[in-house]
Amino acid sequence: METKKIFGERLRELRKEKSINQMQLANALGMTQNSIGMMERGHRGTTIEKLVLLAEYFHVSTDYLLGITDDPAWRGGPWEAEE
């Protein structure tokens, strides 16, 4: 499915721009490194809740992550990690 491929490419690009590895991203979001890797390779999608977490973490729109738009503009409020 094309959406998973675009999502994976954008996720990988955003992670690399932030200079973090898959494990660091996984730990920050309460996910596994394996799930991040599978999403980046386009082998796995994600839940709505995790999609929103990723968008908040990278300050991009969910539409951008899904390939609906090429405009990554964040329109939400400030993101704070839950403790």
Secondary structure, 3 states (H helix, E strand, C coil): CHHHHHHHHHHHHHHHHCCCCHHHHHHHHCCCHHHHHHHHCCCCCCCHHHHHHHHHHHCCCHHHHHCCCCCCCCCCCCCCCCC
